[in-house]
Structure formats: C-alpha cells, structure tokens
Amino acid sequence: MTINIKEICEKDRNTVLHPFTQLKDFASGKLGDPTIVETGKGIRIQDAFGNHLIDGFAGLYCVNVGYGRTEVAEAISRQAYRLAYYHSYAAHTTDQLAILSDRLVKMAPGKMSKVFYGMSGSDANETQAKLVWYYNNLRGKPTKKKIISRERGYHGCSVVSGSMTGMSFYHDHMDLPLPHIVHTGAPHHYWGANANETEREFAARRAAELDQLIEELGPDNVGAFIAEPVLGTGGITPPPEGYWEAIQAVLKKHDVLLIADEVITGFGRTGSMFGSQHYGIEPDLITVAKGLTSAYFPLSASIVGEKVYNVLEEGADRVGAFSHGYTYSGHPIGAAAANAVLDIVEKEDLPGNAKEVGAYFQKQLKEKFAQLPIVGEVRGVGLMGAIEFVGDREGKKRFDPALKVGARISKAARDRGLIARAMPHGDILGFAPPLVTTKDEVDEIVAIAESAVKSVMDELIVAGQKI
C-alpha cells in the first residue's frame, strides 16, 4: 500500500489528540511531523520513510512476542470470520473465552477463581477498585474502602486508576487523586534509603511506614494495597531485598487485600511467568493486560482470588446480579488473540528466554554503564532495565532538570536507530525489549545506548558541565 506521507501527517495533526504530547507544539509543527509506523518484524519497526528502529521498549512494555507474528494474526482472522463479536453479559460466552479464563486461573499465582475482562490496564484497575468496595460491602465492612498505592507506582490514567498512580503529573489539572486513594513511600533504595541503611533495613522501614499509615487511617477504613511487583513507569525499579515479605505481613495483620498489578510484569518479563512468582507475592487480585495479547488486540483482565470471589457468590442471593461490565468484556477476538499469544509464550518459553537473555542484558548494562561518571545507578530484572544519570555521582545529586539529560540521551539513541524511553522522575533511560530478544540483539541495543550516552556526555563537557 502506497500512502501520501504529507497528507497523512496533515490529517493526523488536524484530527488526532495524541496522549502525552505537548499539544501546542505539535499543532504548530514545532515538534515536527508524527512518526508514521508502517510495519514491524521481530524487535524492529519500520516507519513510512523506510527507517528501521530497534524497539527497545516493546511498544509500551507490551509487544512481548515481537512484531509480525502471523500465528496471532491468523487466530484473529479465524475468529473474526467465525464470530467477530458477542457480549458476555447474562452468562453468554465463547469457546475461546472459556479456554482463556481456565488457562489464566490455572497459570496465575495464588488461589485464583474467576476472570473479568476489559480493554486496558486502566479499566482493569478500575474494576479492581470496584471489587474491593463491593467485597467489603458484602461482608459487612462498609467503611473499609481506602486503597493505598505507592509514590511512583503506575496503575493507569483513568479516574480511579489515575488516582492510584503515584506521579503528580498524572493528577495535575485533572482533579486527581480521589480521596479514597492514599499513597505511601516508593521502594527505591538508591534514593529513599538513609545513610548506611541496607536494603533489608530500608524495606523494613517502608513496611513500618505502611503499618503506621494503616493505623492512622484506621484498619477498618483500608480495603486494599495495590502495587506492581517491579515499579514500571516510575523508573523500572526492582524491590529491595525483603520488601515483599515485610509488606505482606503488614497487609495480613490488618486484613487488607493485595492487588498485584502485573500489567507489565505478567507473562514473562521478569524471567518468571508472573512477577508475583518471582518475588514470592500471594495476591488476592491480579491485574493483567499488555503481554496478555502482546498488544495485538486490546484486552485486559482482573483475575479474582477465591477469598474475594467466595464473598461475592455468597452475597448474590441477597444483592442480585453482579452489576459491572463493559460492552467489550470478554471480546471473542481478544480472547482468540490471547490464546494464540499464550501458545507462543509457553511453546517458546519466553519467561525462560527473559531469564537467560535478561541476565546477559543486566550484566552488559552494568559493565558498560555502571562506572560512568554521570551514572548513579544501573538496575533491572529480566528483560527490563534502567540507567539513572546524575550530575554528581559522589554527592548523589541530580542534574539540573533544564539540561534534560535523559531526554537528550533517549533522542540520541533514537537518532542511532534505538527506541529507549526517557523515564519520568529523573534522568532515566529505560529498556523493556520484546521477550524474543536474543543476546546478539542485546549487544546491538547496548552498543547504541553506549554511543548515545557518550555523545551526550561530550556535549555536557563542551557546555562546561562538570562531570
């Protein structure tokens, strides 16, 4: 298919409201033309000008099986020809939906029972909030409604999920967060620890802070704690040693549900099928999306544990039907896409690849970047990693935000053919390549990133910045 690039750019600029884009700069042309992505294969995409880019971020952490998987396209096509849509209200179903749900309940960590479907991680976390409130109403605890999230946690950007997200720029000018949502400290040892505080000591302090917060709010007012096994958009930050053990003890003490947001970590990214399995987490509710279909079709799921579901079922005679659902809940094409993707994940052992290639990736990142004078921390797990840049390594001080060091390094990498994300909350370069990435492709990613970092280091030196 031949497209008129100029015409597409004009149509886009005139009609598309792009997420996380400076609207005036885009409308005026200051940001340049939109990138028209045309095709993809493996870990690479190609734009309308024929430029090839390594996608070191798997779209938005989501294209786990890589681009161009015909098996998934064929599954979508077969289902579309057979039955493109029917709803799942009032006990309607399809074979693909029943198969997928059985599969998820069996593969998920903890004691899971049922699966509710949406279209994105944001709406799945909206569902989790409603389930927490519904559950506590049905068991006679109507005040147990507050949900505690963490600073720098990311759980979506709709109304409730955006409130759960612990980053102020998701709240500013949007009248968020809602009063039901409260935040506690981020589990980032590098920035959060006191002098000489070990990871275990820091983790114990974060748990003690959570315990104190629950006591202050009143245990009868706190319904759930939501967290990613590994902080994602908040900086790609694995938890400190002992963190999840200490946190779960606090939650059990106060009868607070644990929602594991596995939107990023689910289906292999940490080197385990779920991040919860990787860190010994036993959730009551699990949120999945992204890797569920490898983003080949919009689909999310709220996986409900036995503890919660049993209360819902027991209360049904008293309250009637479960009054929650979306037009596209359990969409048959989404279910077919998910089953095809999970076939690939299991057949090709993508969690195993993320573990093996991920270990190599983490080693290469540390060898190439950890000792650079502008690098404060190199961190990650499996096939997700981050490099955090600082202006004073010894004094542990950030660069002046006006220098936009992280954004400049991200642009330098893109100019060299690599998409790596400039993360918020600091000068951070983030990586989350598809789970099919090979060691040779890791070498390409790291080499390009190294060139990009050193080019910006040279720019800073020329500009008189002390390094």
Stockholm file with secondary structure:
# STOCKHOLM 1.0

chainA/1-467         MTINIKEICEKDRNTVLHPFTQLKDFASGKLGDPTIVETGKGIRIQDAFGNHLIDGFAGLYCVNVGYGRTEVAEAISRQAYRLAYYHSYAAHTTDQLAILSDRLVKMAPGKMSKVFYGMSGSDANETQAKLVWYYNNLRGKPTKKKIISRERGYHGCSVVSGSMTGMSFYHDHMDLPLPHIVHTGAPHHYWGANANETEREFAARRAAELDQLIEELGPDNVGAFIAEPVLGTGGITPPPEGYWEAIQAVLKKHDVLLIADEVITGFGRTGSMFGSQHYGIEPDLITVAKGLTSAYFPLSASIVGEKVYNVLEEGADRVGAFSHGYTYSGHPIGAAAANAVLDIVEKEDLPGNAKEVGAYFQKQLKEKFAQLPIVGEVRGVGLMGAIEFVGDREGKKRFDPALKVGARISKAARDRGLIARAMPHGDILGFAPPLVTTKDEVDEIVAIAESAVKSVMDELIVAGQKI
#=GR chainA/1-467 SS CCCCHHHHHHHHHHHCCCTTCCHHHHHHTTTCSCCCEEEEEBTEEEETTCCEEEETTHHHHTCTTCBCCHHHHHHHHHHHHHCSCCCCGGGCCCHHHHHHHHHHHHHSSSSEEEEEEESSHHHHHHHHHHHHHHHHHHTTCTTCCEEEEETTCCCCSSHHHHHHSCCGGGTTTTTCSCTTEEEECCCCHHHHCCTTCCHHHHHHHHHHHHHHHHHHHCGGGEEEEEECSSBCTTTCBCCCTTHHHHHHHHHHHTTCEEEEECTTTTTTTTSSSSHHHHHTCCCSEEEECGGGTTTSSCCEEEEEEHHHHHHHHHTHHHHCSCCCCCTTTTCHHHHHHHHHHHHHHHHTTHHHHHHHHHHHHHHHHHHHHTTSTTEEEEEEETTEEEEEECSBTTTTBCCCGGGCHHHHHHHHHHHTTEECEEETTTEEEEECCCTTCCHHHHHHHHHHHHHHHHHHHHHHHHTTCCC
#=GC SS_cons         CCCCHHHHHHHHHHHCCCTTCCHHHHHHTTTCSCCCEEEEEBTEEEETTCCEEEETTHHHHTCTTCBCCHHHHHHHHHHHHHCSCCCCGGGCCCHHHHHHHHHHHHHSSSSEEEEEEESSHHHHHHHHHHHHHHHHHHTTCTTCCEEEEETTCCCCSSHHHHHHSCCGGGTTTTTCSCTTEEEECCCCHHHHCCTTCCHHHHHHHHHHHHHHHHHHHCGGGEEEEEECSSBCTTTCBCCCTTHHHHHHHHHHHTTCEEEEECTTTTTTTTSSSSHHHHHTCCCSEEEECGGGTTTSSCCEEEEEEHHHHHHHHHTHHHHCSCCCCCTTTTCHHHHHHHHHHHHHHHHTTHHHHHHHHHHHHHHHHHHHHTTSTTEEEEEEETTEEEEEECSBTTTTBCCCGGGCHHHHHHHHHHHTTEECEEETTTEEEEECCCTTCCHHHHHHHHHHHHHHHHHHHHHHHHTTCCC
//
